[in-house]
């Protein structure tokens, strides 16, 4: 089970903005996008498997999120 940060949402956002000029949500989204790209290019895992690993509820949700953030489908990266 992941450890809790024990930091309020406001404080976490302030830290993220101070050090990266992004909100916590933006930072997490960029990190997940980096991980998705890494897994798509360096493994033979199917997009559905990657979606599950990254915490998406299903393949379709992952595909829509990925396309909205990159303009490409996950399979286009391969």
N, CA, C and O atoms as a Maestro MAE file, in Angstrom:
{
 s_m_m2io_version
 :::
 2.0.0
}

f_m_ct {
 s_m_title
 :::
 protein
 m_atom[312] {
  # First column is atom index #
  i_m_mmod_type
  r_m_x_coord
  r_m_y_coord
  r_m_z_coord
  i_m_residue_number
  s_m_chain_name
  s_m_pdb_residue_name
  s_m_pdb_atom_name
  i_m_atomic_number
  :::
  1 25 0.836 -1.171 0.000 1 A "UNK " " N  " 7
  2 3 0.000 0.000 0.000 1 A "UNK " " CA " 6
  3 2 0.894 1.252 0.000 1 A "UNK " " C  " 6
  4 15 1.854 1.330 0.767 1 A "UNK " " O  " 8
  5 25 0.576 2.225 -0.859 2 A "UNK " " N  " 7
  6 3 1.380 3.452 -0.902 2 A "UNK " " CA " 6
  7 2 1.300 4.208 0.419 2 A "UNK " " C  " 6
  8 15 0.274 4.184 1.099 2 A "UNK " " O  " 8
  9 25 2.365 4.862 0.766 3 A "UNK " " N  " 7
  10 3 2.390 5.679 1.972 3 A "UNK " " CA " 6
  11 2 1.687 7.002 1.702 3 A "UNK " " C  " 6
  12 15 1.711 7.521 0.585 3 A "UNK " " O  " 8
  13 25 1.066 7.531 2.734 4 A "UNK " " N  " 7
  14 3 0.442 8.845 2.624 4 A "UNK " " CA " 6
  15 2 1.497 9.919 2.812 4 A "UNK " " C  " 6
  16 15 2.458 9.739 3.561 4 A "UNK " " O  " 8
  17 25 1.314 11.012 2.141 5 A "UNK " " N  " 7
  18 3 2.251 12.123 2.265 5 A "UNK " " CA " 6
  19 2 2.030 12.914 3.550 5 A "UNK " " C  " 6
  20 15 2.942 13.584 4.034 5 A "UNK " " O  " 8
  21 25 0.825 12.837 4.101 6 A "UNK " " N  " 7
  22 3 0.456 13.585 5.294 6 A "UNK " " CA " 6
  23 2 0.684 15.084 5.110 6 A "UNK " " C  " 6
  24 15 1.177 15.775 6.002 6 A "UNK " " O  " 8
  25 25 0.309 15.561 3.926 7 A "UNK " " N  " 7
  26 3 0.389 16.977 3.569 7 A "UNK " " CA " 6
  27 2 -0.973 17.347 2.984 7 A "UNK " " C  " 6
  28 15 -1.552 16.578 2.216 7 A "UNK " " O  " 8
  29 25 -1.476 18.509 3.343 8 A "UNK " " N  " 7
  30 3 -2.769 18.922 2.802 8 A "UNK " " CA " 6
  31 2 -2.659 19.154 1.293 8 A "UNK " " C  " 6
  32 15 -1.573 19.374 0.757 8 A "UNK " " O  " 8
  33 25 -3.794 19.098 0.640 9 A "UNK " " N  " 7
  34 3 -3.842 19.338 -0.801 9 A "UNK " " CA " 6
  35 2 -3.299 20.722 -1.138 9 A "UNK " " C  " 6
  36 15 -2.550 20.888 -2.100 9 A "UNK " " O  " 8
  37 25 -3.678 21.697 -0.348 10 A "UNK " " N  " 7
  38 3 -3.219 23.070 -0.571 10 A "UNK " " CA " 6
  39 2 -1.698 23.162 -0.446 10 A "UNK " " C  " 6
  40 15 -1.037 23.781 -1.279 10 A "UNK " " O  " 8
  41 25 -1.154 22.545 0.592 11 A "UNK " " N  " 7
  42 3 0.291 22.593 0.800 11 A "UNK " " CA " 6
  43 2 1.027 21.861 -0.321 11 A "UNK " " C  " 6
  44 15 2.060 22.332 -0.798 11 A "UNK " " O  " 8
  45 25 0.502 20.720 -0.738 12 A "UNK " " N  " 7
  46 3 1.120 19.965 -1.833 12 A "UNK " " CA " 6
  47 2 1.112 20.784 -3.118 12 A "UNK " " C  " 6
  48 15 2.116 20.837 -3.829 12 A "UNK " " O  " 8
  49 25 -0.011 21.418 -3.416 13 A "UNK " " N  " 7
  50 3 -0.071 22.277 -4.607 13 A "UNK " " CA " 6
  51 2 0.912 23.425 -4.520 13 A "UNK " " C  " 6
  52 15 1.556 23.772 -5.510 13 A "UNK " " O  " 8
  53 25 1.030 24.019 -3.339 14 A "UNK " " N  " 7
  54 3 1.985 25.121 -3.164 14 A "UNK " " CA " 6
  55 2 3.418 24.649 -3.385 14 A "UNK " " C  " 6
  56 15 4.200 25.337 -4.041 14 A "UNK " " O  " 8
  57 25 3.771 23.483 -2.845 15 A "UNK " " N  " 7
  58 3 5.109 22.926 -3.064 15 A "UNK " " CA " 6
  59 2 5.362 22.683 -4.553 15 A "UNK " " C  " 6
  60 15 6.402 23.058 -5.095 15 A "UNK " " O  " 8
  61 25 4.393 22.052 -5.189 16 A "UNK " " N  " 7
  62 3 4.563 21.742 -6.611 16 A "UNK " " CA " 6
  63 2 4.716 23.008 -7.443 16 A "UNK " " C  " 6
  64 15 5.574 23.073 -8.324 16 A "UNK " " O  " 8
  65 25 3.894 24.007 -7.171 17 A "UNK " " N  " 7
  66 3 3.988 25.264 -7.925 17 A "UNK " " CA " 6
  67 2 5.311 25.975 -7.675 17 A "UNK " " C  " 6
  68 15 5.893 26.560 -8.589 17 A "UNK " " O  " 8
  69 25 5.780 25.921 -6.437 18 A "UNK " " N  " 7
  70 3 7.038 26.586 -6.092 18 A "UNK " " CA " 6
  71 2 8.218 25.958 -6.826 18 A "UNK " " C  " 6
  72 15 9.112 26.670 -7.283 18 A "UNK " " O  " 8
  73 25 8.230 24.647 -6.942 19 A "UNK " " N  " 7
  74 3 9.391 23.961 -7.504 19 A "UNK " " CA " 6
  75 2 9.250 23.559 -8.966 19 A "UNK " " C  " 6
  76 15 10.244 23.223 -9.610 19 A "UNK " " O  " 8
  77 25 8.029 23.587 -9.500 20 A "UNK " " N  " 7
  78 3 7.884 23.143 -10.886 20 A "UNK " " CA " 6
  79 2 6.938 23.999 -11.724 20 A "UNK " " C  " 6
  80 15 6.748 23.719 -12.907 20 A "UNK " " O  " 8
  81 25 6.350 25.021 -11.144 21 A "UNK " " N  " 7
  82 3 5.366 25.861 -11.849 21 A "UNK " " CA " 6
  83 2 4.180 25.058 -12.369 21 A "UNK " " C  " 6
  84 15 3.561 25.443 -13.360 21 A "UNK " " O  " 8
  85 25 3.855 23.941 -11.707 22 A "UNK " " N  " 7
  86 3 2.694 23.118 -12.058 22 A "UNK " " CA " 6
  87 2 1.936 22.774 -10.788 22 A "UNK " " C  " 6
  88 15 2.513 22.714 -9.702 22 A "UNK " " O  " 8
  89 25 0.638 22.548 -10.934 23 A "UNK " " N  " 7
  90 3 -0.136 22.057 -9.799 23 A "UNK " " CA " 6
  91 2 0.229 20.600 -9.560 23 A "UNK " " C  " 6
  92 15 0.876 19.974 -10.401 23 A "UNK " " O  " 8
  93 25 -0.178 20.062 -8.429 24 A "UNK " " N  " 7
  94 3 0.089 18.652 -8.138 24 A "UNK " " CA " 6
  95 2 -0.564 17.764 -9.194 24 A "UNK " " C  " 6
  96 15 0.036 16.787 -9.641 24 A "UNK " " O  " 8
  97 25 -1.775 18.096 -9.589 25 A "UNK " " N  " 7
  98 3 -2.474 17.301 -10.603 25 A "UNK " " CA " 6
  99 2 -1.732 17.325 -11.939 25 A "UNK " " C  " 6
  100 15 -1.613 16.296 -12.603 25 A "UNK " " O  " 8
  101 25 -1.238 18.486 -12.327 26 A "UNK " " N  " 7
  102 3 -0.478 18.594 -13.576 26 A "UNK " " CA " 6
  103 2 0.815 17.784 -13.493 26 A "UNK " " C  " 6
  104 15 1.194 17.103 -14.446 26 A "UNK " " O  " 8
  105 25 1.486 17.867 -12.345 27 A "UNK " " N  " 7
  106 3 2.739 17.139 -12.156 27 A "UNK " " CA " 6
  107 2 2.500 15.635 -12.244 27 A "UNK " " C  " 6
  108 15 3.244 14.916 -12.911 27 A "UNK " " O  " 8
  109 25 1.462 15.171 -11.567 28 A "UNK " " N  " 7
  110 3 1.134 13.736 -11.593 28 A "UNK " " CA " 6
  111 2 0.784 13.305 -13.004 28 A "UNK " " C  " 6
  112 15 1.230 12.249 -13.454 28 A "UNK " " O  " 8
  113 25 -0.001 14.099 -13.707 29 A "UNK " " N  " 7
  114 3 -0.386 13.762 -15.074 29 A "UNK " " CA " 6
  115 2 0.837 13.656 -15.983 29 A "UNK " " C  " 6
  116 15 0.935 12.731 -16.790 29 A "UNK " " O  " 8
  117 25 1.767 14.600 -15.854 30 A "UNK " " N  " 7
  118 3 2.997 14.546 -16.670 30 A "UNK " " CA " 6
  119 2 3.823 13.315 -16.329 30 A "UNK " " C  " 6
  120 15 4.396 12.686 -17.219 30 A "UNK " " O  " 8
  121 25 3.889 12.968 -15.049 31 A "UNK " " N  " 7
  122 3 4.639 11.791 -14.628 31 A "UNK " " CA " 6
  123 2 4.010 10.518 -15.189 31 A "UNK " " C  " 6
  124 15 4.716 9.640 -15.685 31 A "UNK " " O  " 8
  125 25 2.688 10.419 -15.111 32 A "UNK " " N  " 7
  126 3 1.983 9.248 -15.637 32 A "UNK " " CA " 6
  127 2 2.179 9.170 -17.149 32 A "UNK " " C  " 6
  128 15 2.363 8.078 -17.688 32 A "UNK " " O  " 8
  129 25 2.143 10.295 -17.834 33 A "UNK " " N  " 7
  130 3 2.371 10.314 -19.278 33 A "UNK " " CA " 6
  131 2 3.783 9.834 -19.609 33 A "UNK " " C  " 6
  132 15 3.975 9.071 -20.555 33 A "UNK " " O  " 8
  133 25 4.767 10.279 -18.834 34 A "UNK " " N  " 7
  134 3 6.141 9.816 -19.017 34 A "UNK " " CA " 6
  135 2 6.225 8.301 -18.829 34 A "UNK " " C  " 6
  136 15 6.850 7.606 -19.631 34 A "UNK " " O  " 8
  137 25 5.594 7.793 -17.771 35 A "UNK " " N  " 7
  138 3 5.601 6.348 -17.515 35 A "UNK " " CA " 6
  139 2 4.904 5.588 -18.640 35 A "UNK " " C  " 6
  140 15 5.385 4.540 -19.071 35 A "UNK " " O  " 8
  141 25 3.783 6.104 -19.115 36 A "UNK " " N  " 7
  142 3 3.051 5.447 -20.195 36 A "UNK " " CA " 6
  143 2 3.914 5.370 -21.450 36 A "UNK " " C  " 6
  144 15 4.009 4.313 -22.074 36 A "UNK " " O  " 8
  145 25 4.536 6.470 -21.819 37 A "UNK " " N  " 7
  146 3 5.412 6.483 -22.992 37 A "UNK " " CA " 6
  147 2 6.568 5.507 -22.822 37 A "UNK " " C  " 6
  148 15 6.926 4.788 -23.754 37 A "UNK " " O  " 8
  149 25 7.146 5.488 -21.632 38 A "UNK " " N  " 7
  150 3 8.262 4.597 -21.341 38 A "UNK " " CA " 6
  151 2 7.835 3.134 -21.484 38 A "UNK " " C  " 6
  152 15 8.532 2.338 -22.113 38 A "UNK " " O  " 8
  153 25 6.701 2.790 -20.902 39 A "UNK " " N  " 7
  154 3 6.217 1.409 -20.983 39 A "UNK " " CA " 6
  155 2 5.830 1.027 -22.418 39 A "UNK " " C  " 6
  156 15 6.055 -0.105 -22.845 39 A "UNK " " O  " 8
  157 25 5.256 1.962 -23.145 40 A "UNK " " N  " 7
  158 3 4.864 1.673 -24.531 40 A "UNK " " CA " 6
  159 2 6.074 1.465 -25.436 40 A "UNK " " C  " 6
  160 15 6.031 0.636 -26.345 40 A "UNK " " O  " 8
  161 25 7.137 2.198 -25.198 41 A "UNK " " N  " 7
  162 3 8.300 2.109 -26.085 41 A "UNK " " CA " 6
  163 2 9.305 1.044 -25.654 41 A "UNK " " C  " 6
  164 15 10.047 0.531 -26.492 41 A "UNK " " O  " 8
  165 25 9.344 0.702 -24.375 42 A "UNK " " N  " 7
  166 3 10.388 -0.206 -23.888 42 A "UNK " " CA " 6
  167 2 9.910 -1.602 -23.503 42 A "UNK " " C  " 6
  168 15 10.716 -2.452 -23.124 42 A "UNK " " O  " 8
  169 25 8.605 -1.840 -23.598 43 A "UNK " " N  " 7
  170 3 8.084 -3.167 -23.244 43 A "UNK " " CA " 6
  171 2 7.160 -3.667 -24.345 43 A "UNK " " C  " 6
  172 15 6.822 -2.935 -25.275 43 A "UNK " " O  " 8
  173 25 6.768 -4.897 -24.227 44 A "UNK " " N  " 7
  174 3 5.784 -5.475 -25.142 44 A "UNK " " CA " 6
  175 2 4.423 -5.595 -24.488 44 A "UNK " " C  " 6
  176 15 3.559 -6.326 -24.973 44 A "UNK " " O  " 8
  177 25 4.226 -4.883 -23.390 45 A "UNK " " N  " 7
  178 3 2.944 -4.923 -22.702 45 A "UNK " " CA " 6
  179 2 1.860 -4.316 -23.584 45 A "UNK " " C  " 6
  180 15 2.096 -3.359 -24.322 45 A "UNK " " O  " 8
  181 25 0.670 -4.893 -23.488 46 A "UNK " " N  " 7
  182 3 -0.470 -4.340 -24.227 46 A "UNK " " CA " 6
  183 2 -0.940 -3.057 -23.534 46 A "UNK " " C  " 6
  184 15 -0.773 -2.910 -22.324 46 A "UNK " " O  " 8
  185 25 -1.524 -2.137 -24.291 47 A "UNK " " N  " 7
  186 3 -2.030 -0.902 -23.683 47 A "UNK " " CA " 6
  187 2 -2.991 -1.158 -22.517 47 A "UNK " " C  " 6
  188 15 -3.000 -0.401 -21.546 47 A "UNK " " O  " 8
  189 25 -3.791 -2.208 -22.606 48 A "UNK " " N  " 7
  190 3 -4.702 -2.534 -21.507 48 A "UNK " " CA " 6
  191 2 -3.953 -2.886 -20.232 48 A "UNK " " C  " 6
  192 15 -4.377 -2.523 -19.135 48 A "UNK " " O  " 8
  193 25 -2.841 -3.591 -20.377 49 A "UNK " " N  " 7
  194 3 -2.016 -3.930 -19.220 49 A "UNK " " CA " 6
  195 2 -1.379 -2.668 -18.630 49 A "UNK " " C  " 6
  196 15 -1.319 -2.495 -17.413 49 A "UNK " " O  " 8
  197 25 -0.914 -1.806 -19.506 50 A "UNK " " N  " 7
  198 3 -0.301 -0.554 -19.065 50 A "UNK " " CA " 6
  199 2 -1.342 0.309 -18.357 50 A "UNK " " C  " 6
  200 15 -1.050 0.923 -17.331 50 A "UNK " " O  " 8
  201 25 -2.546 0.353 -18.901 51 A "UNK " " N  " 7
  202 3 -3.630 1.116 -18.278 51 A "UNK " " CA " 6
  203 2 -3.854 0.655 -16.846 51 A "UNK " " C  " 6
  204 15 -3.982 1.478 -15.940 51 A "UNK " " O  " 8
  205 25 -3.902 -0.646 -16.640 52 A "UNK " " N  " 7
  206 3 -4.093 -1.195 -15.295 52 A "UNK " " CA " 6
  207 2 -2.924 -0.847 -14.390 52 A "UNK " " C  " 6
  208 15 -3.126 -0.465 -13.238 52 A "UNK " " O  " 8
  209 25 -1.708 -0.973 -14.895 53 A "UNK " " N  " 7
  210 3 -0.517 -0.660 -14.098 53 A "UNK " " CA " 6
  211 2 -0.505 0.801 -13.652 53 A "UNK " " C  " 6
  212 15 -0.023 1.119 -12.565 53 A "UNK " " O  " 8
  213 25 -1.029 1.676 -14.486 54 A "UNK " " N  " 7
  214 3 -1.002 3.108 -14.196 54 A "UNK " " CA " 6
  215 2 -2.244 3.595 -13.445 54 A "UNK " " C  " 6
  216 15 -2.380 4.786 -13.166 54 A "UNK " " O  " 8
  217 25 -3.146 2.665 -13.119 55 A "UNK " " N  " 7
  218 3 -4.289 3.011 -12.292 55 A "UNK " " CA " 6
  219 2 -5.537 3.466 -13.019 55 A "UNK " " C  " 6
  220 15 -6.455 3.995 -12.392 55 A "UNK " " O  " 8
  221 25 -5.592 3.273 -14.326 56 A "UNK " " N  " 7
  222 3 -6.794 3.631 -15.076 56 A "UNK " " CA " 6
  223 2 -7.840 2.533 -14.895 56 A "UNK " " C  " 6
  224 15 -7.494 1.364 -14.725 56 A "UNK " " O  " 8
  225 25 -9.105 2.908 -14.932 57 A "UNK " " N  " 7
  226 3 -10.176 1.939 -14.695 57 A "UNK " " CA " 6
  227 2 -10.313 0.934 -15.835 57 A "UNK " " C  " 6
  228 15 -10.738 -0.201 -15.621 57 A "UNK " " O  " 8
  229 25 -9.951 1.355 -17.045 58 A "UNK " " N  " 7
  230 3 -10.015 0.435 -18.183 58 A "UNK " " CA " 6
  231 2 -9.195 0.987 -19.353 58 A "UNK " " C  " 6
  232 15 -8.698 2.112 -19.319 58 A "UNK " " O  " 8
  233 25 -9.078 0.167 -20.366 59 A "UNK " " N  " 7
  234 3 -8.285 0.515 -21.551 59 A "UNK " " CA " 6
  235 2 -8.826 1.747 -22.268 59 A "UNK " " C  " 6
  236 15 -8.053 2.604 -22.696 59 A "UNK " " O  " 8
  237 25 -10.147 1.840 -22.402 60 A "UNK " " N  " 7
  238 3 -10.748 2.970 -23.121 60 A "UNK " " CA " 6
  239 2 -10.471 4.303 -22.431 60 A "UNK " " C  " 6
  240 15 -10.189 5.301 -23.094 60 A "UNK " " O  " 8
  241 25 -10.550 4.320 -21.126 61 A "UNK " " N  " 7
  242 3 -10.263 5.543 -20.373 61 A "UNK " " CA " 6
  243 2 -8.810 5.962 -20.584 61 A "UNK " " C  " 6
  244 15 -8.519 7.139 -20.795 61 A "UNK " " O  " 8
  245 25 -7.911 4.996 -20.525 62 A "UNK " " N  " 7
  246 3 -6.494 5.264 -20.761 62 A "UNK " " CA " 6
  247 2 -6.269 5.800 -22.169 62 A "UNK " " C  " 6
  248 15 -5.535 6.771 -22.351 62 A "UNK " " O  " 8
  249 25 -6.891 5.178 -23.163 63 A "UNK " " N  " 7
  250 3 -6.723 5.594 -24.553 63 A "UNK " " CA " 6
  251 2 -7.201 7.022 -24.766 63 A "UNK " " C  " 6
  252 15 -6.520 7.813 -25.418 63 A "UNK " " O  " 8
  253 25 -8.373 7.360 -24.218 64 A "UNK " " N  " 7
  254 3 -8.885 8.732 -24.354 64 A "UNK " " CA " 6
  255 2 -7.961 9.727 -23.664 64 A "UNK " " C  " 6
  256 15 -7.651 10.773 -24.234 64 A "UNK " " O  " 8
  257 25 -7.515 9.423 -22.443 65 A "UNK " " N  " 7
  258 3 -6.606 10.303 -21.707 65 A "UNK " " CA " 6
  259 2 -5.295 10.486 -22.479 65 A "UNK " " C  " 6
  260 15 -4.788 11.601 -22.604 65 A "UNK " " O  " 8
  261 25 -4.755 9.380 -22.992 66 A "UNK " " N  " 7
  262 3 -3.492 9.434 -23.717 66 A "UNK " " CA " 6
  263 2 -3.624 10.286 -24.973 66 A "UNK " " C  " 6
  264 15 -2.750 11.107 -25.254 66 A "UNK " " O  " 8
  265 25 -4.703 10.105 -25.732 67 A "UNK " " N  " 7
  266 3 -4.916 10.883 -26.951 67 A "UNK " " CA " 6
  267 2 -5.111 12.365 -26.642 67 A "UNK " " C  " 6
  268 15 -4.615 13.221 -27.374 67 A "UNK " " O  " 8
  269 25 -5.828 12.671 -25.567 68 A "UNK " " N  " 7
  270 3 -6.041 14.069 -25.176 68 A "UNK " " CA " 6
  271 2 -4.711 14.741 -24.803 68 A "UNK " " C  " 6
  272 15 -4.539 15.938 -25.031 68 A "UNK " " O  " 8
  273 25 -3.783 13.983 -24.239 69 A "UNK " " N  " 7
  274 3 -2.510 14.546 -23.786 69 A "UNK " " CA " 6
  275 2 -1.393 14.501 -24.820 69 A "UNK " " C  " 6
  276 15 -0.421 15.248 -24.704 69 A "UNK " " O  " 8
  277 25 -1.511 13.637 -25.832 70 A "UNK " " N  " 7
  278 3 -0.435 13.522 -26.829 70 A "UNK " " CA " 6
  279 2 -0.897 13.746 -28.249 70 A "UNK " " C  " 6
  280 15 -0.081 14.022 -29.128 70 A "UNK " " O  " 8
  281 25 -2.184 13.634 -28.491 71 A "UNK " " N  " 7
  282 3 -2.698 13.728 -29.852 71 A "UNK " " CA " 6
  283 2 -2.536 12.416 -30.626 71 A "UNK " " C  " 6
  284 15 -2.824 12.353 -31.822 71 A "UNK " " O  " 8
  285 25 -2.076 11.380 -29.940 72 A "UNK " " N  " 7
  286 3 -1.845 10.070 -30.568 72 A "UNK " " CA " 6
  287 2 -2.520 8.982 -29.759 72 A "UNK " " C  " 6
  288 15 -2.826 9.168 -28.581 72 A "UNK " " O  " 8
  289 25 -2.747 7.855 -30.392 73 A "UNK " " N  " 7
  290 3 -3.223 6.667 -29.697 73 A "UNK " " CA " 6
  291 2 -2.023 5.924 -29.109 73 A "UNK " " C  " 6
  292 15 -0.917 6.023 -29.640 73 A "UNK " " O  " 8
  293 25 -2.225 5.193 -28.034 74 A "UNK " " N  " 7
  294 3 -1.108 4.441 -27.451 74 A "UNK " " CA " 6
  295 2 -0.390 3.541 -28.454 74 A "UNK " " C  " 6
  296 15 0.835 3.433 -28.416 74 A "UNK " " O  " 8
  297 25 -1.123 2.908 -29.335 75 A "UNK " " N  " 7
  298 3 -0.487 2.015 -30.313 75 A "UNK " " CA " 6
  299 2 0.337 2.779 -31.345 75 A "UNK " " C  " 6
  300 15 1.204 2.190 -31.990 75 A "UNK " " O  " 8
  301 25 0.086 4.075 -31.515 76 A "UNK " " N  " 7
  302 3 0.867 4.889 -32.446 76 A "UNK " " CA " 6
  303 2 2.304 5.082 -31.953 76 A "UNK " " C  " 6
  304 15 3.202 5.365 -32.745 76 A "UNK " " O  " 8
  305 25 2.515 4.929 -30.657 77 A "UNK " " N  " 7
  306 3 3.831 5.132 -30.070 77 A "UNK " " CA " 6
  307 2 4.762 3.981 -30.425 77 A "UNK " " C  " 6
  308 15 5.978 4.155 -30.509 77 A "UNK " " O  " 8
  309 25 4.190 2.822 -30.628 78 A "UNK " " N  " 7
  310 3 5.003 1.656 -30.970 78 A "UNK " " CA " 6
  311 2 5.397 1.763 -32.413 78 A "UNK " " C  " 6
  312 15 6.090 0.887 -32.930 78 A "UNK " " O  " 8
  :::
 }
 m_bond[311] {
  # First column is bond index #
  i_m_from
  i_m_to
  i_m_order
  :::
  1 1 2 1
  2 2 3 1
  3 3 4 2
  4 3 5 1
  5 5 6 1
  6 6 7 1
  7 7 8 2
  8 7 9 1
  9 9 10 1
  10 10 11 1
  11 11 12 2
  12 11 13 1
  13 13 14 1
  14 14 15 1
  15 15 16 2
  16 15 17 1
  17 17 18 1
  18 18 19 1
  19 19 20 2
  20 19 21 1
  21 21 22 1
  22 22 23 1
  23 23 24 2
  24 23 25 1
  25 25 26 1
  26 26 27 1
  27 27 28 2
  28 27 29 1
  29 29 30 1
  30 30 31 1
  31 31 32 2
  32 31 33 1
  33 33 34 1
  34 34 35 1
  35 35 36 2
  36 35 37 1
  37 37 38 1
  38 38 39 1
  39 39 40 2
  40 39 41 1
  41 41 42 1
  42 42 43 1
  43 43 44 2
  44 43 45 1
  45 45 46 1
  46 46 47 1
  47 47 48 2
  48 47 49 1
  49 49 50 1
  50 50 51 1
  51 51 52 2
  52 51 53 1
  53 53 54 1
  54 54 55 1
  55 55 56 2
  56 55 57 1
  57 57 58 1
  58 58 59 1
  59 59 60 2
  60 59 61 1
  61 61 62 1
  62 62 63 1
  63 63 64 2
  64 63 65 1
  65 65 66 1
  66 66 67 1
  67 67 68 2
  68 67 69 1
  69 69 70 1
  70 70 71 1
  71 71 72 2
  72 71 73 1
  73 73 74 1
  74 74 75 1
  75 75 76 2
  76 75 77 1
  77 77 78 1
  78 78 79 1
  79 79 80 2
  80 79 81 1
  81 81 82 1
  82 82 83 1
  83 83 84 2
  84 83 85 1
  85 85 86 1
  86 86 87 1
  87 87 88 2
  88 87 89 1
  89 89 90 1
  90 90 91 1
  91 91 92 2
  92 91 93 1
  93 93 94 1
  94 94 95 1
  95 95 96 2
  96 95 97 1
  97 97 98 1
  98 98 99 1
  99 99 100 2
  100 99 101 1
  101 101 102 1
  102 102 103 1
  103 103 104 2
  104 103 105 1
  105 105 106 1
  106 106 107 1
  107 107 108 2
  108 107 109 1
  109 109 110 1
  110 110 111 1
  111 111 112 2
  112 111 113 1
  113 113 114 1
  114 114 115 1
  115 115 116 2
  116 115 117 1
  117 117 118 1
  118 118 119 1
  119 119 120 2
  120 119 121 1
  121 121 122 1
  122 122 123 1
  123 123 124 2
  124 123 125 1
  125 125 126 1
  126 126 127 1
  127 127 128 2
  128 127 129 1
  129 129 130 1
  130 130 131 1
  131 131 132 2
  132 131 133 1
  133 133 134 1
  134 134 135 1
  135 135 136 2
  136 135 137 1
  137 137 138 1
  138 138 139 1
  139 139 140 2
  140 139 141 1
  141 141 142 1
  142 142 143 1
  143 143 144 2
  144 143 145 1
  145 145 146 1
  146 146 147 1
  147 147 148 2
  148 147 149 1
  149 149 150 1
  150 150 151 1
  151 151 152 2
  152 151 153 1
  153 153 154 1
  154 154 155 1
  155 155 156 2
  156 155 157 1
  157 157 158 1
  158 158 159 1
  159 159 160 2
  160 159 161 1
  161 161 162 1
  162 162 163 1
  163 163 164 2
  164 163 165 1
  165 165 166 1
  166 166 167 1
  167 167 168 2
  168 167 169 1
  169 169 170 1
  170 170 171 1
  171 171 172 2
  172 171 173 1
  173 173 174 1
  174 174 175 1
  175 175 176 2
  176 175 177 1
  177 177 178 1
  178 178 179 1
  179 179 180 2
  180 179 181 1
  181 181 182 1
  182 182 183 1
  183 183 184 2
  184 183 185 1
  185 185 186 1
  186 186 187 1
  187 187 188 2
  188 187 189 1
  189 189 190 1
  190 190 191 1
  191 191 192 2
  192 191 193 1
  193 193 194 1
  194 194 195 1
  195 195 196 2
  196 195 197 1
  197 197 198 1
  198 198 199 1
  199 199 200 2
  200 199 201 1
  201 201 202 1
  202 202 203 1
  203 203 204 2
  204 203 205 1
  205 205 206 1
  206 206 207 1
  207 207 208 2
  208 207 209 1
  209 209 210 1
  210 210 211 1
  211 211 212 2
  212 211 213 1
  213 213 214 1
  214 214 215 1
  215 215 216 2
  216 215 217 1
  217 217 218 1
  218 218 219 1
  219 219 220 2
  220 219 221 1
  221 221 222 1
  222 222 223 1
  223 223 224 2
  224 223 225 1
  225 225 226 1
  226 226 227 1
  227 227 228 2
  228 227 229 1
  229 229 230 1
  230 230 231 1
  231 231 232 2
  232 231 233 1
  233 233 234 1
  234 234 235 1
  235 235 236 2
  236 235 237 1
  237 237 238 1
  238 238 239 1
  239 239 240 2
  240 239 241 1
  241 241 242 1
  242 242 243 1
  243 243 244 2
  244 243 245 1
  245 245 246 1
  246 246 247 1
  247 247 248 2
  248 247 249 1
  249 249 250 1
  250 250 251 1
  251 251 252 2
  252 251 253 1
  253 253 254 1
  254 254 255 1
  255 255 256 2
  256 255 257 1
  257 257 258 1
  258 258 259 1
  259 259 260 2
  260 259 261 1
  261 261 262 1
  262 262 263 1
  263 263 264 2
  264 263 265 1
  265 265 266 1
  266 266 267 1
  267 267 268 2
  268 267 269 1
  269 269 270 1
  270 270 271 1
  271 271 272 2
  272 271 273 1
  273 273 274 1
  274 274 275 1
  275 275 276 2
  276 275 277 1
  277 277 278 1
  278 278 279 1
  279 279 280 2
  280 279 281 1
  281 281 282 1
  282 282 283 1
  283 283 284 2
  284 283 285 1
  285 285 286 1
  286 286 287 1
  287 287 288 2
  288 287 289 1
  289 289 290 1
  290 290 291 1
  291 291 292 2
  292 291 293 1
  293 293 294 1
  294 294 295 1
  295 295 296 2
  296 295 297 1
  297 297 298 1
  298 298 299 1
  299 299 300 2
  300 299 301 1
  301 301 302 1
  302 302 303 1
  303 303 304 2
  304 303 305 1
  305 305 306 1
  306 306 307 1
  307 307 308 2
  308 307 309 1
  309 309 310 1
  310 310 311 1
  311 311 312 2
  :::
 }
}
